Amino acid sequence: MLASALALTAATILATPSASFAQEKTDFSVCWSIYAGWMPWGYMQDSGILKKWADKYGLTIEAVQINDYVESINQYTAGQYDGCSMTNMDALSIPAGGGVDTTALIVGDYSNGNDGIVLKGEGEDTLEKIAGQSVNLVELSVSHYLLARALDTVGLSERDITVVNTSDADLVAAYQTPDVTAVVTWNPLLSTIKAMPESHEVFDSSQIPGEIIDLMVVNTDTLQANPDFGKALTGAWYETMELMQSGDEEALSAMAAASGTDLQGYKDQLATTQMFYKPAQAVDFTKADKLPETMTFVANFLFDHGILGTGAPSADFVGIAYPGDKTTGDTNNIKLRFDTTYMQMAADGSL
């Protein structure tokens, strides 16, 4: 769950206007990366659930796992995939900020403790102790956003710490060195680090509920030209959600193994992920007044850190549309859309 200035630059360069010429087609692909709330995409690909729903509409859809999260977003932004799993923040900063009109087709969950800040050492058990420390995290990611929001709660700011940009692939190893005393990360890395000696989680995403949101986004023009693509993806997702909510151990064990843990470990990760197993839950969340407020927080964070699109003149640079004709940002530059149409169809049983 990350983004970087380099990724943003690459995505912006790669973004092309070709999406505006999207036409009807029958072959589609979406990409996803390892995270508790996104493991269903791999399962529905392997189990045949995605194929079943694609067949229903006469389509071919492939869900492709990409190990590098940033790269998955860059490839989606460049038009190599029709959809991609990503957070609300990264959807705004990379594809939308890069000019690719993007729709949040499925609002899958929000982090409810899946992201956290950990300090190392005896007595390092309060957030205030982070002052003066170097903090290792994936810079300009949701971890960075969580840190900024956390510091604000105790009257600190980024001026009071030093951010050390560290790849998610290197965070666990870095934390085991004597020089690294503070990290911000997400599960499953967070669980691994918290289990290490003298580790103290001093803040987590449950303290800013509903702000780190996990999505499946699709290219808006592709979706408009091919509504059956949206129906098939959404149908497959919620069939898989039913299995998860029912505690189907075959499905959950497969997701656990694919994410590198066991069944209990995966269940522990799900316990800190507020999954919207029912489409009506996702619809209600997306329609609530809090979402525009959250996205305004996110836009301000991105602008303050110089990653809200190339040359963005203000935090309102990118327009965002919500259900009920609500908008934030520039209404003449709507590039991110939270659309409940297909989730509502799932709720109504009309897919």
C-alpha positions in Angstrom: 0.0 0.0 0.0 2.3 2.6 -1.2 3.2 5.3 -3.6 6.3 7.3 -4.2 7.4 10.4 -5.9 9.3 8.3 -8.4 6.2 6.2 -9.1 4.0 9.3 -9.4 6.5 10.8 -11.9 6.6 7.6 -13.9 2.8 7.3 -13.9 2.3 10.8 -15.0 4.7 10.3 -17.9 3.1 7.1 -18.9 -0.4 8.3 -18.7 -1.8 8.8 -22.2 -5.2 10.2 -23.5 -5.8 6.9 -25.3 -8.4 5.8 -22.7 -10.7 8.5 -24.0 -11.1 6.3 -27.2 -12.2 3.2 -25.2 -14.4 1.0 -27.3 -16.5 -2.1 -26.7 -14.4 -5.2 -26.2 -14.6 -8.7 -24.6 -11.1 -9.3 -23.2 -10.1 -7.5 -19.9 -7.5 -7.7 -17.2 -7.1 -6.3 -13.8 -4.1 -6.4 -11.5 -3.8 -6.7 -7.7 -1.1 -7.1 -5.1 -0.7 -8.8 -1.7 -2.8 -7.3 1.0 -5.4 -8.8 3.3 -8.3 -7.1 1.6 -7.1 -7.9 -1.9 -6.4 -11.6 -1.6 -10.0 -12.4 -2.9 -8.9 -11.3 -6.4 -6.3 -14.1 -6.5 -8.8 -16.6 -5.1 -11.5 -15.8 -7.6 -9.0 -16.1 -10.4 -7.7 -19.5 -9.2 -11.1 -20.9 -8.1 -13.0 -20.1 -11.4 -15.4 -17.7 -9.7 -14.1 -14.8 -11.9 -14.4 -17.0 -15.0 -17.9 -18.0 -14.2 -19.0 -14.3 -13.9 -17.1 -13.3 -17.0 -18.7 -16.2 -19.0 -22.1 -15.0 -17.9 -21.5 -11.8 -19.8 -19.6 -13.3 -22.7 -16.3 -11.9 -21.5 -12.8 -13.0 -20.6 -11.4 -11.4 -17.5 -8.0 -12.2 -15.9 -6.9 -11.0 -12.4 -3.1 -10.7 -12.5 -1.0 -10.6 -9.3 1.9 -8.1 -9.4 4.4 -8.3 -6.6 5.3 -4.6 -6.7 2.3 -2.5 -5.6 3.6 0.7 -7.1 4.3 -1.0 -10.4 0.8 -2.3 -10.5 -0.6 1.2 -10.3 1.9 2.5 -12.8 0.9 -0.3 -15.3 -2.8 0.5 -14.8 -2.2 4.2 -15.3 -0.3 3.4 -18.5 -3.3 1.5 -19.8 -1.8 -2.0 -19.5 -4.7 -3.1 -17.3 -8.3 -2.1 -17.2 -8.5 -2.1 -13.4 -6.2 -2.3 -10.3 -6.5 -2.7 -6.6 -5.3 0.4 -4.7 -6.0 2.7 -1.9 -8.1 5.9 -2.1 -4.9 8.0 -1.6 -3.0 6.3 -4.4 -5.9 6.4 -6.7 -6.0 10.2 -6.3 -2.3 10.8 -6.5 -1.2 8.5 -9.4 -3.9 7.7 -12.0 -6.3 10.6 -11.2 -3.4 13.1 -10.6 -1.8 11.8 -13.8 -4.9 12.6 -15.8 -6.4 9.1 -16.1 -10.2 9.3 -15.4 -10.7 6.5 -12.8 -13.7 5.0 -11.2 -13.8 3.3 -7.8 -15.9 0.4 -8.8 -15.7 -1.6 -5.6 -15.1 -0.1 -2.1 -13.8 -3.3 -0.5 -12.8 -2.3 3.0 -10.9 0.2 5.1 -7.9 -0.3 7.4 -9.1 -0.6 11.0 -5.8 -1.4 12.6 -4.0 -3.0 9.6 -1.6 0.0 9.4 0.4 1.0 12.5 3.4 2.9 14.0 5.8 0.8 16.1 8.6 2.1 18.4 11.4 -0.1 19.6 13.0 -0.1 23.0 12.2 -0.3 26.7 9.7 2.4 27.7 9.1 3.5 24.1 5.4 2.9 24.5 3.7 6.2 23.7 3.5 8.1 20.5 5.0 11.2 22.0 8.3 9.3 22.3 8.7 9.4 18.5 9.9 13.0 18.7 13.5 13.3 17.5 13.6 9.9 16.0 14.2 8.7 12.5 11.1 6.9 11.2 11.4 4.3 8.5 8.5 4.0 6.1 7.5 4.0 2.5 7.7 7.7 1.8 4.6 9.3 0.4 2.5 6.2 1.1 -0.5 5.6 3.3 2.0 4.9 6.0 3.3 8.5 5.6 -0.3 9.7 5.7 -1.0 7.7 8.9 2.2 9.2 10.5 1.1 12.7 9.6 -2.4 12.2 11.1 -0.9 10.5 14.2 1.6 13.3 14.9 -1.2 15.9 14.7 -3.0 14.1 17.5 -0.1 14.7 20.0 0.8 18.2 18.8 3.8 17.1 16.8 4.6 17.5 13.1 7.0 16.1 10.5 9.5 18.7 11.6 9.8 16.8 14.9 11.0 13.6 13.2 13.1 12.5 10.3 11.5 10.3 7.6 13.7 7.6 6.2 12.3 6.2 2.9 12.4 2.4 3.1 11.0 -0.1 0.6 8.3 -2.3 2.0 10.5 -5.3 1.0 13.2 -4.1 3.3 11.3 -2.8 6.3 11.4 -6.0 8.4 15.1 -6.5 7.9 15.8 -2.8 8.6 13.8 -3.0 11.9 16.1 -5.8 13.1 19.1 -3.5 12.9 20.1 -1.4 16.0 19.8 1.9 14.2 16.1 1.6 13.3 13.9 2.4 16.2 10.6 3.5 14.6 8.7 2.2 11.7 5.3 2.7 10.0 3.9 -0.1 7.9 0.9 -2.4 7.1 0.0 -6.0 7.5 1.4 -8.6 7.2 4.7 -6.7 7.8 3.1 -4.9 10.8 2.2 -8.2 12.5 5.8 -9.5 12.0 7.4 -6.4 13.5 5.0 -6.1 16.4 6.0 -9.7 17.4 9.6 -8.8 17.8 11.2 -8.0 21.2 10.7 -4.6 22.8 8.2 -3.6 20.0 5.4 -1.2 21.0 2.6 -0.2 18.6 1.8 3.3 19.6 -0.8 4.3 16.9 -2.8 2.4 14.3 -5.4 3.1 11.6 -8.3 2.2 13.9 -7.8 5.7 15.4 -8.6 7.2 12.0 -11.3 4.8 10.9 -12.5 5.0 7.3 -9.6 7.1 6.0 -7.4 4.4 4.5 -9.8 2.8 2.0 -9.0 -0.2 -0.3 -10.6 -0.2 -3.7 -10.8 -1.9 -7.1 -10.6 0.9 -9.5 -11.2 0.7 -13.3 -10.7 3.0 -16.2 -13.8 5.2 -16.4 -14.0 5.2 -20.2 -13.5 1.5 -20.4 -16.3 1.0 -17.9 -18.7 3.3 -19.7 -18.1 1.5 -23.0 -18.3 -1.9 -21.3 -20.8 -2.0 -18.4 -20.8 -5.8 -18.4 -17.2 -5.7 -17.4 -18.2 -3.8 -14.2 -21.1 -6.3 -13.6 -18.9 -9.3 -13.9 -16.1 -8.0 -11.6 -18.6 -6.9 -9.0 -20.6 -10.2 -9.1 -17.4 -12.2 -8.7 -16.3 -10.0 -5.8 -19.4 -10.4 -3.8 -19.7 -14.1 -4.4 -16.3 -14.4 -2.9 -17.3 -12.1 0.0 -20.1 -14.4 0.8 -17.7 -17.3 1.1 -15.4 -15.2 3.4 -18.2 -14.0 5.6 -19.5 -17.6 6.0 -16.0 -18.7 7.2 -15.4 -21.0 4.2 -12.1 -22.5 5.3 -11.1 -23.7 1.9 -11.3 -20.2 0.5 -9.7 -18.5 3.5 -6.9 -21.0 3.7 -6.1 -20.5 0.0 -6.0 -16.7 0.6 -3.8 -17.2 3.7 -1.3 -19.4 1.8 -1.1 -16.9 -1.1 -0.4 -14.1 1.3 2.4 -16.1 3.1 0.6 -17.0 6.3 -1.6 -19.6 7.8 -5.4 -19.6 8.3 -5.2 -18.1 11.8 -2.7 -15.5 10.7 -5.0 -14.4 7.8 -7.9 -14.3 10.1 -5.9 -12.0 12.4 -5.3 -9.7 9.5 -9.0 -9.7 8.6 -9.8 -8.7 12.2 -8.1 -5.4 11.6 -9.6 -4.9 8.2 -13.1 -3.5 8.1 -14.4 -5.6 5.2 -17.6 -4.7 3.5 -18.8 -8.2 3.0 -22.3 -7.0 2.0 -22.6 -4.6 -1.0 -25.2 -2.5 0.9 -22.5 -1.8 3.5 -20.2 -0.5 0.8 -22.9 1.6 -0.7 -23.8 3.2 2.6 -20.1 3.9 3.3 -19.6 5.5 -0.1 -22.7 7.6 0.2 -21.9 8.9 3.7 -20.9 12.5 4.2 -17.6 11.5 5.7 -16.1 10.3 2.4 -15.7 13.8 0.9 -14.2 15.0 4.2 -11.7 12.1 4.1 -10.8 12.8 0.5 -10.2 16.5 1.3 -7.8 15.4 4.1 -6.0 13.2 1.6 -5.9 15.8 -1.1 -4.4 18.3 1.3 -1.8 15.8 2.4 -0.8 15.0 -1.2 -0.6 18.7 -2.2 1.4 19.6 0.9 3.9 16.8 -0.1 4.0 17.8 -3.8 2.4 14.7 -5.2 -1.0 15.7 -6.3 -0.3 15.7 -10.0 2.4 17.6 -11.9 2.3 21.3 -11.3 -0.9 21.1 -9.2 -1.7 24.7 -8.2 -3.8 23.8 -5.1 -5.2 20.8 -3.2 -8.3 21.2 -5.3 -6.5 20.4 -8.5 -8.2 17.1 -9.1 -12.0 16.9 -9.0 -13.6 14.0 -7.2 -17.2 12.9 -7.8 -19.4 11.1 -5.2 -22.9 9.7 -5.2 -25.7 12.2 -5.2 -23.8 14.7 -7.4 -21.5 15.7 -4.6 -18.0 16.8 -5.6 -14.8 18.1 -4.1 -11.9 19.7 -5.9 -12.1 21.2 -9.5 -15.4 20.3 -11.1 -13.8 21.0 -14.5 -11.2 18.3 -13.8 -13.1 15.3 -12.4 -10.7 12.4 -12.6 -11.7 10.2 -9.6 -15.3 8.9 -9.3 -16.8 7.0 -6.4 -19.7 5.2 -8.2 -22.1 3.0 -6.3 -24.0 1.8 -9.4 -22.6 -1.7 -9.6 -22.4 -2.3 -5.8 -26.1 -1.2 -5.7 -26.9 -3.7 -8.4 -25.2 -6.4 -6.3 -27.2 -5.3 -3.3 -30.4 -5.5 -5.3 -29.6 -8.9 -6.7 -29.7 -7.6 -10.3 -26.3 -8.5 -11.6 
